Amino acid sequence: MAFGERAADHILKLREGDGRYAPVEFTAAPAPGVWRPTPPDHQPYLDTWLGRLRPMTLTSPDQFRPGPPPALSSARYAQDVNELKAMGARTGSGRTARQTETARFFGGNLLVQFQTGFRDYADRHRLGIAETARLFAAANASATDAVIASWDAKFHYAFWRPVTAIRMADTDDNPATEADPKWLPLAPETPPHPDYISGHATVASAVLRAVTGVLGTSHLDLHVSSEATGTTRHYKHADEFNKDMIDARVWVGVHTRTADVVGCRTGNRIGSWVLSHHFQPLDRADTSPASQPSQVSQPAPPKCPS
């Protein structure tokens, strides 16, 4: 307990002046492709300061900032919008019952889902206190930096959400899209911040990349529960989780597929950075107190579906 208190005090000192809750104003003027508050509640941009927060492990919030989203006039953009219009709609969508359940499964707090799943994993696999602490430290440091990195991209690109894009498709100068002024997503409301990149997809990918590296196996064996659906899913591999996450954010109608896929790829880069700079794998054959990190085989990074 005393060690834990000293560690907590150390972290609190490290985080002093990190930019938490600092005033950051969103000033982008409304225009085609630019984010604006979304129906039905039209909430203002949430937690703009997150994109300027000093990261836990990265050198800066924009260290892994991806390139821009597809141009409004591009075929890829039209493909994203038309998929959302058909598969993410609240009514009249082409979703199956299983796809709708997947969409809603990730509708709650992802970090709570991970914490619960990792506690269960540590218990079932009989991890020791040090192994468990390391697992949670790697997962949560990666999650924190993934949130910061995704909010940096959101603030930088300020790309409009699907509900706006579909309702205002007559302003995007793309002949392959058609406006539906009454379209609503399956989600009760769209989260109040820009589309690109997806925070859920970025966090999930970063956490799973770090966790599989720390555990030294691509066999995830993770039980994940959802308060939104009251169901539990078992994921054998991180690739399966990433795929469901990307599909879910499209099918619930709040993210373009591009925002999810690019978020997943960005998360992989963040998780790899966290592993290589702060959580080098330990050789489990040497458990002495003086043991040092050594080169052991690492599982391949989880894949991000295109």
Order of alpha helices (4+ residues) and beta strands (2+ residues): alpha-alpha-alpha-alpha-alpha-alpha-alpha-beta-beta-alpha-alpha
